[in-house]
Amino acid sequence: MSALGLDTANASQGLDPIPAGFVVELVMTIKAGNTGIDGLCKRSSKGDSEGLDTVYIVKGGTYDGRKIYAYHLIDGVTAGHQKAGEITRSLLRAIYEAKNGIDPNDNSPEAISRRASASLADFHGATFLAELGIERGGQKPDGGSWPDKNVISKVLRVGDKGYKKLDQPPPAPIERSTPPAATASRTNGAPAVTPTAIAKPDWAK
């Protein structure tokens, strides 16, 4: 073959989003940072918030292998950060309940205790059913717009039509780019600095 044959290549760049309302099986993976809960969060470039960097991989079906990238903000200093953190915790609760077959309306001491003891590490490899939505791409600073992308619209839980508790993969280690605690590594001869907790304003305490 002496030519690329670009005349027959698809004119579209990338993949169109999965149609809104489509239910898929997702496997959640964590791209670990080095701060926050379980030392798995990543700090924002401004240093005023932190969250969980995740990739959801579609398992099986028409869209097998497709990936949905999401950054879930968990903590920060502004009212907007606080609201985003509440949304993240609601999503994580839904995923945790779907994974473990817990009825969202179950407020027994056992169910409450299980929710309270959940850690971020519990979500690496979590497999569940979810209905997808589409988030429209925003405007780019230099003109044009970002492409539309899929987001999780609804996690199916006990009581939802089509819900079923899925088999979970064996626990797998989470790859870390840097340890969550101080290391012996140095930069320009100085010891590495361990990220400290976000300094919140008085109203957020």
Secondary structure, DSSP 8 states (H G I E B T S, - for coil): --S--GGGS-SS-S-----TT-EEEEEEEE-B-SBSGGG-BEE-TTSSEEEEEEEEEE-SSTTTT-EEEEEEEEEESSHHHHHHHHHHHHHHHHHHHHHHT--TT--SHHHHHHHHT--GGGGTT-EEEEEEEEE---B-TTSSB---EEEEEEE--TTSTT-------------BSS-SS--S-EETTEE----------GGG-
